[in-house]
């Protein structure tokens, strides 16, 4: 079995509908090599020569898929070059027109961009389009040109745009901060022995989006929002205790079990 079909099958095994996947028989699947430091933090090396995802055309996008979705979530890597940049922008447009919540995690990976300036310009070119944005403190510093990522005024003045419903700032083991038009809060993280931080940010986002998918107005209710962010924090905390990405992601039951102990 080729790598791409093996990965597609892994998604199915993890209850992910891969109906919308596209395959290119003439291009290989991109690879990311992850090395770990003693504290569980990572360094990345990528193999794309070019990879199939870089060759996605906008006419390959199935607009019907968006009619089944509540949320359209994306990163910034697909903005690095054509034709996938145009495909990304077209998908965003379709998602907006079908009423999806638009969720953005820049997921900055500088080695995949021609330059740091290109990365900053690319990310900011779509910054004002999202309803929900998740960003790390390192990404705040990068996008603001070196400003203090822990300064609320910096975040609100430079990154909170008029279309935004919810801005989430992850601070690693310290937890996260979150901002809406009505409030701003911080939430302490959960103590966990970090073995591998790969996937922690994605687990956090997955946790919050899972709740938003069935409760899209969550950001308007401070109590429910705090509970949802706490759920997402636990998702990230569990993930760092295991090696790997998909194998480390927690089940909903595992998260609720920890939350029940905390609230007991």
C-alpha positions in Angstrom: 0.0 0.0 0.0 1.4 3.4 -1.0 2.0 6.1 1.7 -1.0 8.2 0.6 -3.5 5.4 0.8 -2.1 4.3 4.1 -2.6 7.8 5.5 -6.1 7.9 4.1 -6.9 4.6 5.8 -5.5 5.9 9.1 -8.0 8.7 8.9 -10.9 6.2 8.4 -9.6 4.1 11.4 -9.8 7.3 13.5 -13.4 7.9 12.4 -12.5 10.8 10.0 -14.6 11.0 6.8 -12.0 11.2 4.0 -14.6 11.4 1.2 -13.3 14.8 0.0 -9.7 13.6 -0.4 -8.0 14.0 -3.8 -5.2 11.9 -5.1 -2.5 12.8 -7.7 -0.8 9.7 -9.3 2.1 11.9 -10.5 3.1 13.5 -7.2 4.3 12.3 -3.8 2.8 13.0 -0.4 4.6 15.7 1.6 6.6 14.4 4.6 7.5 16.2 7.9 10.4 14.9 9.9 10.1 15.9 13.6 13.0 15.8 16.0 12.5 16.2 19.8 14.4 18.1 22.4 14.7 16.9 26.0 11.8 19.2 27.0 9.5 17.7 24.3 9.6 20.7 22.0 10.2 20.1 18.3 12.1 21.0 15.2 10.8 20.3 11.8 12.3 19.3 8.4 10.0 19.0 5.4 10.1 17.0 2.2 8.1 18.5 -0.7 9.4 18.2 -4.2 6.7 19.2 -5.1 4.1 17.3 -3.1 0.5 16.6 -4.2 -1.0 19.2 -1.9 1.1 21.9 -3.6 -0.6 21.0 -6.9 -4.3 21.3 -5.8 -6.3 23.4 -8.3 -9.4 25.3 -7.3 -11.5 23.4 -9.9 -10.8 20.3 -7.9 -12.8 21.6 -4.9 -16.2 20.0 -4.3 -18.5 22.8 -3.2 -21.0 20.2 -2.0 -18.7 19.2 0.8 -19.1 22.6 2.4 -22.9 22.2 2.6 -22.4 19.4 5.0 -20.0 21.4 7.3 -20.5 23.9 10.1 -16.9 25.0 10.3 -14.1 25.5 7.7 -10.7 25.3 9.4 -7.4 26.1 7.7 -3.8 27.0 8.2 -1.4 29.2 6.2 0.9 26.7 4.5 -1.4 26.4 1.6 -0.8 30.1 0.8 2.9 29.6 0.0 2.5 29.2 -3.8 0.2 28.6 -6.7 -2.0 26.8 -7.6 -2.9 25.8 -4.1 -3.1 29.4 -2.9 -5.9 30.1 -5.3 -7.6 26.8 -4.2 -7.3 27.9 -0.6 -8.9 31.3 -1.4 -11.7 29.7 -3.4 -12.4 27.3 -0.6 -12.7 30.2 1.9 -15.1 32.0 -0.4 -17.3 28.9 -0.8 -17.3 28.3 2.9 -18.4 31.9 3.6 -21.2 31.6 1.1 -22.5 28.4 2.6 -22.6 29.8 6.1 -19.6 28.0 7.7 -17.8 29.5 10.6 -14.3 30.4 9.3 -11.5 29.1 11.6 -7.9 30.0 11.1 -4.7 28.6 12.8 -1.7 30.2 11.0 0.5 27.2 12.2 3.7 29.1 11.1 6.3 26.9 9.5 9.0 29.3 8.2 11.0 26.6 6.3 8.1 26.2 3.9 8.0 29.9 2.9 10.4 31.7 0.6 11.2 34.2 3.3 9.9 35.4 6.7 8.5 38.5 5.0 6.6 36.4 2.6 5.2 34.3 5.5 4.1 37.5 7.4 2.5 39.0 4.2 0.8 35.7 3.3 -0.7 35.2 6.8 -1.9 38.8 7.1 -3.4 38.8 3.6 -6.3 36.7 5.0 -6.1 37.7 8.6 -9.3 39.7 8.6 -11.4 36.9 7.0 -11.8 34.6 10.0 -14.5 34.2 12.6 -12.2 32.3 15.0 -8.4 32.5 15.1 -6.0 30.5 17.2 -2.5 31.9 17.5 0.6 31.2 19.7 2.6 33.7 21.6 5.6 33.1 19.2 3.3 33.9 16.3 2.1 37.1 17.9 5.7 38.3 18.2 6.4 37.3 14.6 3.3 39.0 13.1 3.6 42.2 15.1 7.3 42.7 14.3 8.6 41.9 17.8 5.9 43.3 20.1 5.3 41.8 23.6 2.9 38.8 23.0 1.6 39.0 26.6 0.4 42.6 26.2 -3.4 42.6 25.8 -3.3 46.0 24.1 -0.9 44.6 21.4 -3.2 41.7 20.8 -6.4 43.8 20.7 -5.1 46.7 18.6 -3.0 44.7 16.1 -4.7 41.3 15.8 -8.3 41.5 16.9 -10.2 42.5 13.7 -13.8 43.6 13.3 -15.0 40.3 11.8 -13.5 38.2 14.6 -15.8 36.5 17.1 -13.2 34.6 19.1 -9.4 35.0 19.3 -7.5 32.3 21.2 -3.9 32.7 22.3 -2.1 29.5 23.4 0.8 29.9 25.9 2.0 26.3 26.1 2.1 25.0 29.7 0.7 28.3 30.9 -2.7 27.7 29.4 -4.3 30.2 27.1 -5.9 33.6 26.8 -9.1 34.3 24.8 -10.8 37.4 23.6 -14.2 38.3 22.2 -15.8 41.7 21.5 -17.4 41.5 25.0 -14.6 40.0 27.2 -11.1 38.9 27.7 -9.9 36.0 30.0 -7.0 33.8 30.7 -7.2 30.2 31.6 -4.4 28.3 33.4 -3.0 25.2 31.8 -3.1 21.7 33.2 0.1 20.2 34.6 1.4 17.5 32.4 4.8 15.9 31.9 5.7 16.9 28.3 7.1 14.0 26.3 6.3 15.3 22.8 4.4 18.6 22.1 3.6 17.6 18.5 -0.1 18.0 17.9 -0.9 19.9 21.2 -2.0 23.0 19.4 -4.2 21.0 17.0 -5.7 19.1 19.9 -6.6 22.4 21.6 -8.2 23.7 18.4 -10.0 20.4 17.8 -11.4 20.5 21.3 -12.8 24.0 21.0 -14.1 23.5 17.4 -15.8 20.2 18.5 -17.9 22.2 20.9 -18.5 25.1 18.5 -19.7 22.8 15.8 -22.8 22.1 17.9 -22.9 25.4 19.7 -21.8 28.1 17.2 -22.9 31.0 19.5 -20.7 29.8 22.3 -18.6 32.9 22.2 -21.5 35.0 23.4 -21.9 33.1 26.7 -18.9 33.7 29.0 -19.6 30.7 31.3 -19.9 28.2 28.4 -16.9 29.7 26.7 -14.8 29.3 29.8 -15.9 25.7 30.1 -15.1 25.1 26.4 -11.6 26.6 26.7 -11.0 24.4 29.8 -12.0 21.4 27.7 -9.6 22.4 25.0 -6.7 23.0 27.5 -7.1 19.4 28.7 -7.1 18.1 25.1 -3.7 19.8 24.6 -2.3 18.7 28.0 -3.1 15.0 27.4 -1.5 15.2 23.9 1.9 16.2 25.2 2.2 13.2 27.5 2.5 10.8 24.5 4.8 10.6 21.4 3.4 11.2 18.0 0.5 13.2 16.7 -2.6 11.1 15.9 -1.8 8.4 18.5 -1.5 11.1 21.2 -4.8 12.8 20.6 -7.2 12.1 23.4 -10.8 10.7 23.2 -13.6 12.9 24.5 -14.1 10.4 27.3 -10.5 10.8 28.5 -10.9 14.6 28.6 -14.2 14.4 30.5 -12.6 12.0 33.0 -9.9 14.5 33.9 -12.4 17.4 34.0 -14.6 15.5 36.4 -11.7 15.0 38.8 -10.9 18.7 38.6 -14.4 19.8 39.4 -15.0 17.2 42.0 
